[in-house]
């Protein structure tokens, strides 16, 4: 889980492969969906890969990005009735912050140790990706052979199980690695090279496109690995 605490600020429309939870402890913010439907709230859950914009002035709180395949991610997704509608995001945020077991004393926590079920081949591939992320490049062909699947089969399973292509998922993991490195005090150039980006400009462009903000916005990140 990627968690940022502080001034909530404003972000243009963007999308990312994470479930986003935004909670304003002071003030409110406006969340906007792809259809331009805006809603002012103090808490919202935006499902993974849903384009959205975020506007806050003077609000302070927490924004968390949770992997949708984690147990916590699955629990949060179940709270959202309509994944593309800002009203449903608001309603899910209210459910979460008003006594839900995944939200305790102003913080998210894992609701249990049960995992969102994945095909064994996808699970094995994800485990290898976590270990081999520093290898360059990571090829689908090599990973498929390592988990005893054909390249086309593994590609199909990734899209079916995770809702994202293999290439996009590797890019997402690299971006998380880079933002974590920035939060730990690495320079943009160091973080970019560590995570396999061409240079700091490449990292910054990708981060803005995904999170709506540059990597330096993550200097106050608290990085936590939740049980899967």
N, C-alpha and C positions, 0 to 999 in steps of 0.2 A: 504494500500500500504506500502510495505517495501522498504525504500530507503537508499542507502549507497553512500556516497560521499567521494572521496579520490583517492589514487593510485589504479588503476584497477587490477594490478597483473595478475596472471595466475591461472586457475583452471582446473583440469583434467575432463574427461567426466563425466557428471552427468545429472540428470533430476529432475524436480520439478513441482508440480501442480500450477504453476503460469506463467503468461506471463512475460518474462524477457525483459526489455529494458536497453540497455547499450549505453551510449553516452560518447565519449571521447571529453572533452573540449580542451585538449592538447594531441597531439600524436594520435596514432592509435592502434588498436588491431586486432588480428586474431580470427575469429570465425570458428569453425569446426563442421560439422554435423555428424550424425551417419555413413554415408558412407565415412567419411574421407575427404570430400570436404572442403577445407580451403579458406577463403577469408579475406583479410585485409580491414578494414573499420574504420570509425569513429562513426558509429551508426548502431545498429541492434535491431530487435525485434524477439525474439525466442518464439513461441507459447508454451503453457503449455504442459508438459509431453514429450517434445522432447529432446532426449539425445544430448548434445553438450559439446564442450570444448572451453576454452577461454584462449587466450595467449596475454599478454601485457607487454611490458618493457618500463618503463618511461612514461606511459600514465596516465593521470589524468582525472577523470570525475565522472559520476553518473551511478549507476546500481540500477534499480528499479524492484521490484517484485509486480505484480498486479494480484489480484484474477481474473481468467478468467470469472467468473460469474458476475462481476461488470459491470457497464455501461462503464467504461473506458477500462476494459479488452476486452469487446466485440468490442469496437471501434478499439482497437489495433489489434485484431485478423483479422479484416476485411482488414487490410492493407497488410497481408501476403498472397501472391498468392499460394505458395506451403509450407505447414507447416513443411516439413522435409528437405528443401533445404537451404543451407547457403546463396546462391545468393538471394533467396527470402527474407531471414532475413535482408540482407544488403539493398535491395531495399526498404523494408518497413521502415527501419531506416532512409533512405534518405527522404522518403515521410514525415515521422513524423517531422523531424528536419528542413524541408524546408518550413515552413509555415502552418503546420497542426494545427487545432484548439485545439488539445489535448496537444500541446507543446508550452508553452509561456515563453519567457525569460529564456530559459535553463531548464525549469521544466515541468514535466507532470502535467496536471490538468484534472479534470473530465469534459468530454464534455457535460454533461447534467445530468438530474435526471432520465432519462428513464432507466429501468432495463432490463437486458437480461432476457426474459421471462422464468420462471420456473414453473413446475407443482406445484399447491398449496400445495400438500403434502410435496414435497421436500423443498419448501420455508419455510413451517412451521417447518419442521425438522431442517433446518439450523438455524432458529431463536432460537429454543430450545437448539441446540448445543452450540451456543454462550453464552447462560445463564448457561448451565449445564456442561460446559467443565471442571470445577474444581471437578465435581463429579467423583468418581472412583468406579467401571468402568462404562463407558457408553455402554449400551447394545442396539443393534439394536432392539431386541424384545420390550424393554421398550419404545424406541422412536417411533416405529411403532404404538404401542398401543396409545401413547399420541396424534398422528396425525391421528388416526382412519384409519390406513392402515394395511394390513397384512405384516408380516416381509419380505416375498418374494417379495411382490409388491414394498415396499419401497426400498429394495435392488436393484431391477431392475430399478426403477426410478432414483436412485442415479447414477448408472452406465450409464444410457441413457442420463440424463440431464447434469451431471457434468463430464462425461468421466473418472470417478474414482470410486473405490469401497467405500462403507461406511467406512470400517475399515481404508483404506488409507486416506480418507478425514479427519477422526478424528485424525489420526496421523499427517497430515499436519497442522491442527489447533493447535495441541499441540506443534509442532515444532515452529510455528510462535509465540505462547505464550512464549515459552522458550527463543527464540532469542530476543524478545522484553524485557523480564526480564533482560537478560544479558546487553542489551543496556541501561537499566535503572539503572545499577550498581549492580545487584544481582550477587552473586557468581554462578559458574556453578552448584554446589550442590543445592543451593537454587532454581535456575531456573529449574533444572531437577525435583525436588520434586514438585514445583509449577505446572508444566505442566504435571505431571503424568508419567515421565520417571523413570526407576528403580534407576538410579544413574547418576552421571555426565559422566561416561564412555559411558553409553547407549545414552545419549543426544549427546555426541560428535560424536559417530559413525553414528548416524542417520543424524546429521547435515552435516557431511562430505559426506555421501552418497547422500544427497539431494541437497546441495548447493555447494559441492566440497571444503568446507572450514569448520574449527571448529567454534563453537559458539563465541569464542573470536574475530573472524574476524568481528563481528557485533557490536563491542563496540561503533561505531560512527553512529549507525542507527538513522534515524529520522523516527518515526512511525506516520503514518497519516491514519485515517479512512475516506475513500471517500464515498459519497452517493451511495447507491446500486440501 
